[in-house]
Amino acid sequence: MMKMHRPPPDLPAPPRRPARLLRFAAPQVFYPLAGRLIPWCAALAALFGLAACWTGFFVAPTDATQGEVYRIIFIHVAAAWMSMFVYLLMAFWSALGLILQTRLSFIMARALAPTGAMFCFVALWSGALWGRPAWGAYWVWDARLTSQLLLFFLYLGYLALTALHADPRRGDRAGALLALVGAINVPVIYFSVTWWNTLHQGASVSLTRAPSMATTMLVAMLLMTLAAWAYTAAIALMRARTLILERDCHAGWVRDLIEPRGIPDSKDARALKQGAA
């Protein structure tokens, strides 16, 4: 008698790419991944930062018009770029959080905000120091400067709004709405020197024309920007890990992570205790 072979059972379809990516939104998956990325980002930030300082302050030639004072551009431009870039990242994570309702998206937006505010302050401060010898005043109500100052207030408003609510979820939603509305200001900052007659010089680097500065100046500026990107990634990941511990302090995976280490005074343990209090 012939034996009938049963057809093999249908194998489950492999998860689609969005589903595979969404699994990284789980805090217990993201937390160890971020811990592995932080040392690499910090090392790149130090490497690019040292290379940028050496190239900008010791290799780049002296400017024929402004002399040595122009070298503040290597800090000012990188900080200004990053202040806009980080805010756009905040708006991106905020939109993602509102659409997909993923807690990690809101956590990343919160983790980026203090660093973006710091870069915005450095851009304003270094610009004032540069403006004194160039324009004869630390501050003028120029379109570029005014819109950059507005960006700084948006950062402060986001930080205050998210900290105001005792319920983190309400703070996340309120901060996300402010981040999305405030993102309109970023293109205003970028195109302000084109739309209006301003004292501020035009774009230092443009995709439509060749750079007007020496090659070593351009290299130093780009290296400093890479250092700022790597620094932002390292600090944001560190801050995100702390926020995850504070919010998931009662989760089993957090207790399993902290308690076996036996390090009661570690940063992770302190965050856990503060969240549980």
Phi and psi in degrees as GROMACS dihedral restraints (atoms count N, CA, C in turn):
[ dihedral_restraints ]
;  ai    aj    ak    al  type     phi  dphi    fc
    3     4     5     6     1   -73.9    20    10
    4     5     6     7     1   137.2    20    10
    6     7     8     9     1   -88.4    20    10
    7     8     9    10     1   131.8    20    10
    9    10    11    12     1   -87.4    20    10
   10    11    12    13     1   123.6    20    10
   12    13    14    15     1   -86.0    20    10
   13    14    15    16     1   126.6    20    10
   15    16    17    18     1   -74.4    20    10
   16    17    18    19     1   141.3    20    10
   18    19    20    21     1   -65.3    20    10
   19    20    21    22     1   144.2    20    10
   21    22    23    24     1   -60.5    20    10
   22    23    24    25     1   144.7    20    10
   24    25    26    27     1   -63.9    20    10
   25    26    27    28     1   149.5    20    10
   27    28    29    30     1   -65.2    20    10
   28    29    30    31     1   128.6    20    10
   30    31    32    33     1   -79.1    20    10
   31    32    33    34     1   144.3    20    10
   33    34    35    36     1   -64.8    20    10
   34    35    36    37     1   139.0    20    10
   36    37    38    39     1   -66.3    20    10
   37    38    39    40     1   140.8    20    10
   39    40    41    42     1   -62.5    20    10
   40    41    42    43     1   146.5    20    10
   42    43    44    45     1   -62.7    20    10
   43    44    45    46     1   144.4    20    10
   45    46    47    48     1   -69.6    20    10
   46    47    48    49     1   163.3    20    10
   48    49    50    51     1   -58.0    20    10
   49    50    51    52     1   -46.5    20    10
   51    52    53    54     1   -58.1    20    10
   52    53    54    55     1   -37.3    20    10
   54    55    56    57     1   -66.8    20    10
   55    56    57    58     1   -38.3    20    10
   57    58    59    60     1   -65.8    20    10
   58    59    60    61     1   -36.6    20    10
   60    61    62    63     1   -72.4    20    10
   61    62    63    64     1   -35.1    20    10
   63    64    65    66     1   -67.9    20    10
   64    65    66    67     1   -20.9    20    10
   66    67    68    69     1   -66.9    20    10
   67    68    69    70     1   -23.0    20    10
   69    70    71    72     1   -73.2    20    10
   70    71    72    73     1   -11.9    20    10
   72    73    74    75     1   -76.0    20    10
   73    74    75    76     1   -13.6    20    10
   75    76    77    78     1   -69.6    20    10
   76    77    78    79     1   128.2    20    10
   78    79    80    81     1   -56.4    20    10
   79    80    81    82     1   -38.7    20    10
   81    82    83    84     1   -69.7    20    10
   82    83    84    85     1   -19.1    20    10
   84    85    86    87     1   -89.4    20    10
   85    86    87    88     1   -41.3    20    10
   87    88    89    90     1   -70.4    20    10
   88    89    90    91     1   -36.7    20    10
   90    91    92    93     1   -57.4    20    10
   91    92    93    94     1   -53.5    20    10
   93    94    95    96     1   -68.1    20    10
   94    95    96    97     1   -32.6    20    10
   96    97    98    99     1   -62.8    20    10
   97    98    99   100     1   -44.4    20    10
   99   100   101   102     1   -62.5    20    10
  100   101   102   103     1   -38.1    20    10
  102   103   104   105     1   -62.2    20    10
  103   104   105   106     1   -32.8    20    10
  105   106   107   108     1   -77.0    20    10
  106   107   108   109     1   -28.3    20    10
  108   109   110   111     1   -81.5    20    10
  109   110   111   112     1   -28.5    20    10
  111   112   113   114     1   -57.6    20    10
  112   113   114   115     1   -49.3    20    10
  114   115   116   117     1   -60.0    20    10
  115   116   117   118     1   -36.8    20    10
  117   118   119   120     1   -67.2    20    10
  118   119   120   121     1   -43.3    20    10
  120   121   122   123     1   -64.6    20    10
  121   122   123   124     1   -40.8    20    10
  123   124   125   126     1   -65.3    20    10
  124   125   126   127     1   -40.3    20    10
  126   127   128   129     1   -65.3    20    10
  127   128   129   130     1   -41.3    20    10
  129   130   131   132     1   -64.7    20    10
  130   131   132   133     1   -38.5    20    10
  132   133   134   135     1   -62.4    20    10
  133   134   135   136     1   -43.6    20    10
  135   136   137   138     1   -66.2    20    10
  136   137   138   139     1   -42.4    20    10
  138   139   140   141     1   -64.6    20    10
  139   140   141   142     1   -50.6    20    10
  141   142   143   144     1   -66.2    20    10
  142   143   144   145     1   -36.5    20    10
  144   145   146   147     1   -64.4    20    10
  145   146   147   148     1   -44.7    20    10
  147   148   149   150     1   -64.7    20    10
  148   149   150   151     1   -42.0    20    10
  150   151   152   153     1   -63.9    20    10
  151   152   153   154     1   -39.1    20    10
  153   154   155   156     1   -66.8    20    10
  154   155   156   157     1   -43.0    20    10
  156   157   158   159     1   -64.1    20    10
  157   158   159   160     1   -42.1    20    10
  159   160   161   162     1   -64.5    20    10
  160   161   162   163     1   -45.7    20    10
  162   163   164   165     1   -68.5    20    10
  163   164   165   166     1   -42.4    20    10
  165   166   167   168     1   -75.3    20    10
  166   167   168   169     1   -37.7    20    10
  168   169   170   171     1   -99.7    20    10
  169   170   171   172     1   -14.9    20    10
  171   172   173   174     1  -124.8    20    10
  172   173   174   175     1   -24.3    20    10
  174   175   176   177     1  -103.9    20    10
  175   176   177   178     1   -43.2    20    10
  177   178   179   180     1   -61.2    20    10
  178   179   180   181     1   141.0    20    10
  180   181   182   183     1   -72.3    20    10
  181   182   183   184     1   162.3    20    10
  183   184   185   186     1   -74.1    20    10
  184   185   186   187     1   136.8    20    10
  186   187   188   189     1   -69.6    20    10
  187   188   189   190     1   136.6    20    10
  189   190   191   192     1   -68.3    20    10
  190   191   192   193     1   -27.8    20    10
  192   193   194   195     1   -95.5    20    10
  193   194   195   196     1   -48.7    20    10
  195   196   197   198     1   -96.5    20    10
  196   197   198   199     1   -11.7    20    10
  198   199   200   201     1    74.1    20    10
  199   200   201   202     1  -145.2    20    10
  201   202   203   204     1   -75.6    20    10
  202   203   204   205     1   -21.0    20    10
  204   205   206   207     1   -64.9    20    10
  205   206   207   208     1   -20.0    20    10
  207   208   209   210     1   -66.5    20    10
  208   209   210   211     1   -19.3    20    10
  210   211   212   213     1   -62.8    20    10
  211   212   213   214     1   -14.8    20    10
  213   214   215   216     1   -64.9    20    10
  214   215   216   217     1   -13.9    20    10
  216   217   218   219     1   -60.6    20    10
  217   218   219   220     1   -30.6    20    10
  219   220   221   222     1   -68.0    20    10
  220   221   222   223     1   -26.3    20    10
  222   223   224   225     1   -91.6    20    10
  223   224   225   226     1   -42.6    20    10
  225   226   227   228     1   -64.0    20    10
  226   227   228   229     1   -48.5    20    10
  228   229   230   231     1   -67.5    20    10
  229   230   231   232     1   -43.8    20    10
  231   232   233   234     1   -61.4    20    10
  232   233   234   235     1   -41.9    20    10
  234   235   236   237     1   -65.9    20    10
  235   236   237   238     1   -40.8    20    10
  237   238   239   240     1   -65.3    20    10
  238   239   240   241     1   -44.4    20    10
  240   241   242   243     1   -58.9    20    10
  241   242   243   244     1   -46.9    20    10
  243   244   245   246     1   -67.3    20    10
  244   245   246   247     1   -33.8    20    10
  246   247   248   249     1   -61.8    20    10
  247   248   249   250     1   -37.1    20    10
  249   250   251   252     1   -76.7    20    10
  250   251   252   253     1   -42.3    20    10
  252   253   254   255     1   -63.4    20    10
  253   254   255   256     1   -43.5    20    10
  255   256   257   258     1   -65.4    20    10
  256   257   258   259     1   -38.5    20    10
  258   259   260   261     1   -65.0    20    10
  259   260   261   262     1   -39.7    20    10
  261   262   263   264     1   -63.7    20    10
  262   263   264   265     1   -37.4    20    10
  264   265   266   267     1   -62.8    20    10
  265   266   267   268     1   -41.8    20    10
  267   268   269   270     1   -59.5    20    10
  268   269   270   271     1   -44.1    20    10
  270   271   272   273     1   -63.8    20    10
  271   272   273   274     1   -38.9    20    10
  273   274   275   276     1   -62.3    20    10
  274   275   276   277     1   -50.1    20    10
  276   277   278   279     1   -64.6    20    10
  277   278   279   280     1   -36.0    20    10
  279   280   281   282     1   -64.8    20    10
  280   281   282   283     1   -44.9    20    10
  282   283   284   285     1   -62.6    20    10
  283   284   285   286     1   -41.4    20    10
  285   286   287   288     1   -62.4    20    10
  286   287   288   289     1   -40.0    20    10
  288   289   290   291     1   -66.2    20    10
  289   290   291   292     1   -40.1    20    10
  291   292   293   294     1   -68.8    20    10
  292   293   294   295     1   -34.4    20    10
  294   295   296   297     1   -79.6    20    10
  295   296   297   298     1   -49.9    20    10
  297   298   299   300     1   -93.9    20    10
  298   299   300   301     1   -10.4    20    10
  300   301   302   303     1    56.8    20    10
  301   302   303   304     1    43.8    20    10
  303   304   305   306     1   -99.7    20    10
  304   305   306   307     1   126.5    20    10
  306   307   308   309     1   -63.1    20    10
  307   308   309   310     1   -34.8    20    10
  309   310   311   312     1   -62.8    20    10
  310   311   312   313     1   -31.8    20    10
  312   313   314   315     1   -62.9    20    10
  313   314   315   316     1   -45.5    20    10
  315   316   317   318     1   -65.7    20    10
  316   317   318   319     1   -36.9    20    10
  318   319   320   321     1   -63.3    20    10
  319   320   321   322     1   -41.6    20    10
  321   322   323   324     1   -65.4    20    10
  322   323   324   325     1   -38.8    20    10
  324   325   326   327     1   -62.4    20    10
  325   326   327   328     1   -43.7    20    10
  327   328   329   330     1   -64.9    20    10
  328   329   330   331     1   -38.1    20    10
  330   331   332   333     1   -67.8    20    10
  331   332   333   334     1   -28.9    20    10
  333   334   335   336     1   -81.7    20    10
  334   335   336   337     1   -27.6    20    10
  336   337   338   339     1   -58.4    20    10
  337   338   339   340     1   -49.0    20    10
  339   340   341   342     1   -61.3    20    10
  340   341   342   343     1   -37.5    20    10
  342   343   344   345     1   -68.3    20    10
  343   344   345   346     1   -40.5    20    10
  345   346   347   348     1   -63.0    20    10
  346   347   348   349     1   -40.2    20    10
  348   349   350   351     1   -63.9    20    10
  349   350   351   352     1   -38.4    20    10
  351   352   353   354     1   -63.4    20    10
  352   353   354   355     1   -45.2    20    10
  354   355   356   357     1   -63.5    20    10
  355   356   357   358     1   -38.2    20    10
  357   358   359   360     1   -64.5    20    10
  358   359   360   361     1   -41.9    20    10
  360   361   362   363     1   -64.1    20    10
  361   362   363   364     1   -42.6    20    10
  363   364   365   366     1   -62.6    20    10
  364   365   366   367     1   -38.9    20    10
  366   367   368   369     1   -63.4    20    10
  367   368   369   370     1   -43.4    20    10
  369   370   371   372     1   -67.3    20    10
  370   371   372   373     1   -43.2    20    10
  372   373   374   375     1   -66.3    20    10
  373   374   375   376     1   -48.2    20    10
  375   376   377   378     1   -67.3    20    10
  376   377   378   379     1   -33.7    20    10
  378   379   380   381     1   -65.5    20    10
  379   380   381   382     1   -36.3    20    10
  381   382   383   384     1   -65.9    20    10
  382   383   384   385     1   -41.7    20    10
  384   385   386   387     1   -65.3    20    10
  385   386   387   388     1   -34.7    20    10
  387   388   389   390     1   -77.0    20    10
  388   389   390   391     1   -33.7    20    10
  390   391   392   393     1   -71.0    20    10
  391   392   393   394     1   -27.2    20    10
  393   394   395   396     1   -60.1    20    10
  394   395   396   397     1   -51.5    20    10
  396   397   398   399     1   -77.1    20    10
  397   398   399   400     1   -24.9    20    10
  399   400   401   402     1   -82.6    20    10
  400   401   402   403     1   -42.1    20    10
  402   403   404   405     1  -111.3    20    10
  403   404   405   406     1   -10.6    20    10
  405   406   407   408     1    83.4    20    10
  406   407   408   409     1     9.6    20    10
  408   409   410   411     1  -151.6    20    10
  409   410   411   412     1   147.0    20    10
  411   412   413   414     1   -72.0    20    10
  412   413   414   415     1   -28.6    20    10
  414   415   416   417     1  -145.5    20    10
  415   416   417   418     1   137.1    20    10
  417   418   419   420     1  -133.9    20    10
  418   419   420   421     1   149.9    20    10
  420   421   422   423     1   -82.1    20    10
  421   422   423   424     1    64.1    20    10
  423   424   425   426     1   -83.0    20    10
  424   425   426   427     1   154.2    20    10
  426   427   428   429     1   -60.7    20    10
  427   428   429   430     1   -42.7    20    10
  429   430   431   432     1   -66.3    20    10
  430   431   432   433     1   -45.3    20    10
  432   433   434   435     1   -66.5    20    10
  433   434   435   436     1   -41.5    20    10
  435   436   437   438     1   -65.9    20    10
  436   437   438   439     1   -43.2    20    10
  438   439   440   441     1   -68.4    20    10
  439   440   441   442     1   -32.3    20    10
  441   442   443   444     1   -68.0    20    10
  442   443   444   445     1   -39.3    20    10
  444   445   446   447     1   -63.3    20    10
  445   446   447   448     1   -38.8    20    10
  447   448   449   450     1   -61.8    20    10
  448   449   450   451     1   -37.6    20    10
  450   451   452   453     1   -62.3    20    10
  451   452   453   454     1   -39.9    20    10
  453   454   455   456     1   -62.3    20    10
  454   455   456   457     1   -41.8    20    10
  456   457   458   459     1   -66.2    20    10
  457   458   459   460     1   -33.6    20    10
  459   460   461   462     1   -64.8    20    10
  460   461   462   463     1   -40.9    20    10
  462   463   464   465     1   -60.3    20    10
  463   464   465   466     1   -48.2    20    10
  465   466   467   468     1   -62.4    20    10
  466   467   468   469     1   -39.6    20    10
  468   469   470   471     1   -63.4    20    10
  469   470   471   472     1   -40.5    20    10
  471   472   473   474     1   -63.2    20    10
  472   473   474   475     1   -46.2    20    10
  474   475   476   477     1   -62.0    20    10
  475   476   477   478     1   -41.5    20    10
  477   478   479   480     1   -69.0    20    10
  478   479   480   481     1   -40.3    20    10
  480   481   482   483     1   -68.1    20    10
  481   482   483   484     1   -41.1    20    10
  483   484   485   486     1   -71.4    20    10
  484   485   486   487     1   -28.6    20    10
  486   487   488   489     1   -84.7    20    10
  487   488   489   490     1   -14.1    20    10
  489   490   491   492     1   -71.1    20    10
  490   491   492   493     1   -35.8    20    10
  492   493   494   495     1   -87.5    20    10
  493   494   495   496     1   134.0    20    10
  495   496   497   498     1   -69.3    20    10
  496   497   498   499     1   -32.6    20    10
  498   499   500   501     1   -85.4    20    10
  499   500   501   502     1   114.1    20    10
  501   502   503   504     1   -58.1    20    10
  502   503   504   505     1   -31.6    20    10
  504   505   506   507     1   -66.7    20    10
  505   506   507   508     1   -39.1    20    10
  507   508   509   510     1   -67.9    20    10
  508   509   510   511     1   -40.5    20    10
  510   511   512   513     1   -63.3    20    10
  511   512   513   514     1   -36.9    20    10
  513   514   515   516     1   -61.8    20    10
  514   515   516   517     1   -46.9    20    10
  516   517   518   519     1   -67.3    20    10
  517   518   519   520     1   -42.2    20    10
  519   520   521   522     1   -64.7    20    10
  520   521   522   523     1   -44.3    20    10
  522   523   524   525     1   -65.0    20    10
  523   524   525   526     1   -36.2    20    10
  525   526   527   528     1   -63.8    20    10
  526   527   528   529     1   -42.0    20    10
  528   529   530   531     1   -63.7    20    10
  529   530   531   532     1   -41.5    20    10
  531   532   533   534     1   -65.0    20    10
  532   533   534   535     1   -40.4    20    10
  534   535   536   537     1   -62.8    20    10
  535   536   537   538     1   -40.4    20    10
  537   538   539   540     1   -69.2    20    10
  538   539   540   541     1   -42.2    20    10
  540   541   542   543     1   -67.0    20    10
  541   542   543   544     1   -42.7    20    10
  543   544   545   546     1   -68.3    20    10
  544   545   546   547     1   -18.1    20    10
  546   547   548   549     1   -62.1    20    10
  547   548   549   550     1   -20.7    20    10
  549   550   551   552     1   -60.9    20    10
  550   551   552   553     1   -27.8    20    10
  552   553   554   555     1   -72.5    20    10
  553   554   555   556     1   -22.3    20    10
  555   556   557   558     1   -64.7    20    10
  556   557   558   559     1   -50.6    20    10
  558   559   560   561     1   -63.7    20    10
  559   560   561   562     1   -27.4    20    10
  561   562   563   564     1   -63.6    20    10
  562   563   564   565     1   -42.4    20    10
  564   565   566   567     1   -61.3    20    10
  565   566   567   568     1   -47.5    20    10
  567   568   569   570     1   -66.2    20    10
  568   569   570   571     1   -42.6    20    10
  570   571   572   573     1   -95.2    20    10
  571   572   573   574     1     4.6    20    10
  573   574   575   576     1   -61.1    20    10
  574   575   576   577     1   -35.3    20    10
  576   577   578   579     1   -74.0    20    10
  577   578   579   580     1   -14.5    20    10
  579   580   581   582     1   -95.0    20    10
  580   581   582   583     1   -37.8    20    10
  582   583   584   585     1   -77.9    20    10
  583   584   585   586     1   -30.0    20    10
  585   586   587   588     1  -128.9    20    10
  586   587   588   589     1   158.6    20    10
  588   589   590   591     1   -79.0    20    10
  589   590   591   592     1   113.4    20    10
  591   592   593   594     1  -126.8    20    10
  592   593   594   595     1   158.3    20    10
  594   595   596   597     1   -73.1    20    10
  595   596   597   598     1   -29.1    20    10
  597   598   599   600     1   -65.5    20    10
  598   599   600   601     1   139.9    20    10
  600   601   602   603     1   -67.4    20    10
  601   602   603   604     1   164.3    20    10
  603   604   605   606     1   -71.7    20    10
  604   605   606   607     1  -173.8    20    10
  606   607   608   609     1   -61.4    20    10
  607   608   609   610     1   134.2    20    10
  609   610   611   612     1   -69.4    20    10
  610   611   612   613     1   -35.0    20    10
  612   613   614   615     1  -130.7    20    10
  613   614   615   616     1   131.3    20    10
  615   616   617   618     1  -133.8    20    10
  616   617   618   619     1   147.2    20    10
  618   619   620   621     1   -80.4    20    10
  619   620   621   622     1   -13.7    20    10
  621   622   623   624     1   -98.1    20    10
  622   623   624   625     1   -10.2    20    10
  624   625   626   627     1  -147.7    20    10
  625   626   627   628     1   159.4    20    10
  627   628   629   630     1   -69.8    20    10
  628   629   630   631     1   147.9    20    10
  630   631   632   633     1   -64.2    20    10
  631   632   633   634     1   142.3    20    10
  633   634   635   636     1   -91.7    20    10
  634   635   636   637     1    -2.5    20    10
  636   637   638   639     1  -100.4    20    10
  637   638   639   640     1   166.2    20    10
  639   640   641   642     1   -64.3    20    10
  640   641   642   643     1   154.9    20    10
  642   643   644   645     1   -60.8    20    10
  643   644   645   646     1   -41.2    20    10
  645   646   647   648     1   -64.4    20    10
  646   647   648   649     1   -35.2    20    10
  648   649   650   651     1   -63.8    20    10
  649   650   651   652     1   -44.4    20    10
  651   652   653   654     1   -64.5    20    10
  652   653   654   655     1   -41.9    20    10
  654   655   656   657     1   -62.3    20    10
  655   656   657   658     1   -44.3    20    10
  657   658   659   660     1   -61.8    20    10
  658   659   660   661     1   -40.6    20    10
  660   661   662   663     1   -65.5    20    10
  661   662   663   664     1   -43.3    20    10
  663   664   665   666     1   -68.9    20    10
  664   665   666   667     1   -37.3    20    10
  666   667   668   669     1   -63.7    20    10
  667   668   669   670     1   -40.9    20    10
  669   670   671   672     1   -65.4    20    10
  670   671   672   673     1   -35.9    20    10
  672   673   674   675     1   -67.0    20    10
  673   674   675   676     1   -41.1    20    10
  675   676   677   678     1   -62.1    20    10
  676   677   678   679     1   -40.0    20    10
  678   679   680   681     1   -62.0    20    10
  679   680   681   682     1   -41.2    20    10
  681   682   683   684     1   -66.1    20    10
  682   683   684   685     1   -38.7    20    10
  684   685   686   687     1   -62.1    20    10
  685   686   687   688     1   -48.8    20    10
  687   688   689   690     1   -63.4    20    10
  688   689   690   691     1   -39.9    20    10
  690   691   692   693     1   -61.9    20    10
  691   692   693   694     1   -44.0    20    10
  693   694   695   696     1   -60.4    20    10
  694   695   696   697     1   -43.5    20    10
  696   697   698   699     1   -62.4    20    10
  697   698   699   700     1   -44.8    20    10
  699   700   701   702     1   -63.7    20    10
  700   701   702   703     1   -48.5    20    10
  702   703   704   705     1   -67.7    20    10
  703   704   705   706     1   -40.8    20    10
  705   706   707   708     1   -64.8    20    10
  706   707   708   709     1   -39.9    20    10
  708   709   710   711     1   -66.5    20    10
  709   710   711   712     1   -40.0    20    10
  711   712   713   714     1   -61.9    20    10
  712   713   714   715     1   -45.4    20    10
  714   715   716   717     1   -67.4    20    10
  715   716   717   718     1   -36.4    20    10
  717   718   719   720     1   -64.4    20    10
  718   719   720   721     1   -39.9    20    10
  720   721   722   723     1   -61.6    20    10
  721   722   723   724     1   -40.6    20    10
  723   724   725   726     1   -65.4    20    10
  724   725   726   727     1   -42.2    20    10
  726   727   728   729     1   -64.0    20    10
  727   728   729   730     1   -37.2    20    10
  729   730   731   732     1   -62.9    20    10
  730   731   732   733     1   -43.6    20    10
  732   733   734   735     1   -63.9    20    10
  733   734   735   736     1   -38.9    20    10
  735   736   737   738     1   -66.1    20    10
  736   737   738   739     1   -38.5    20    10
  738   739   740   741     1   -82.2    20    10
  739   740   741   742     1   -32.9    20    10
  741   742   743   744     1  -105.6    20    10
  742   743   744   745     1    29.9    20    10
  744   745   746   747     1   -62.1    20    10
  745   746   747   748     1   -24.9    20    10
  747   748   749   750     1   -93.8    20    10
  748   749   750   751     1    -2.5    20    10
  750   751   752   753     1   -72.9    20    10
  751   752   753   754     1   147.7    20    10
  753   754   755   756     1   -63.4    20    10
  754   755   756   757     1   -37.3    20    10
  756   757   758   759     1   -67.2    20    10
  757   758   759   760     1   -29.9    20    10
  759   760   761   762     1   -70.9    20    10
  760   761   762   763     1   -43.0    20    10
  762   763   764   765     1   -64.4    20    10
  763   764   765   766     1   -40.0    20    10
  765   766   767   768     1   -64.9    20    10
  766   767   768   769     1   -29.8    20    10
  768   769   770   771     1   -75.8    20    10
  769   770   771   772     1   -39.7    20    10
  771   772   773   774     1   -87.9    20    10
  772   773   774   775     1   -48.0    20    10
  774   775   776   777     1   -63.9    20    10
  775   776   777   778     1   -41.2    20    10
  777   778   779   780     1   -65.0    20    10
  778   779   780   781     1   -18.2    20    10
  780   781   782   783     1   -71.3    20    10
  781   782   783   784     1   -30.1    20    10
  783   784   785   786     1    65.7    20    10
  784   785   786   787     1    33.4    20    10
  786   787   788   789     1  -119.7    20    10
  787   788   789   790     1    82.3    20    10
  789   790   791   792     1   -65.7    20    10
  790   791   792   793     1   -19.9    20    10
  792   793   794   795     1  -101.7    20    10
  793   794   795   796     1    10.0    20    10
  795   796   797   798     1   -70.7    20    10
  796   797   798   799     1   162.7    20    10
  798   799   800   801     1   -63.2    20    10
  799   800   801   802     1   -40.5    20    10
  801   802   803   804     1   -63.9    20    10
  802   803   804   805     1   -41.2    20    10
  804   805   806   807     1   -67.0    20    10
  805   806   807   808     1   -39.2    20    10
  807   808   809   810     1   -63.8    20    10
  808   809   810   811     1   -41.0    20    10
  810   811   812   813     1   -63.4    20    10
  811   812   813   814     1   -38.7    20    10
  813   814   815   816     1   -63.8    20    10
  814   815   816   817     1   -44.4    20    10
  816   817   818   819     1   -65.3    20    10
  817   818   819   820     1   -40.1    20    10
  819   820   821   822     1   -65.2    20    10
  820   821   822   823     1   -38.7    20    10
  822   823   824   825     1   -70.0    20    10
  823   824   825   826     1   -31.6    20    10
  825   826   827   828     1   -80.0    20    10
  826   827   828   829     1   -18.4    20    10
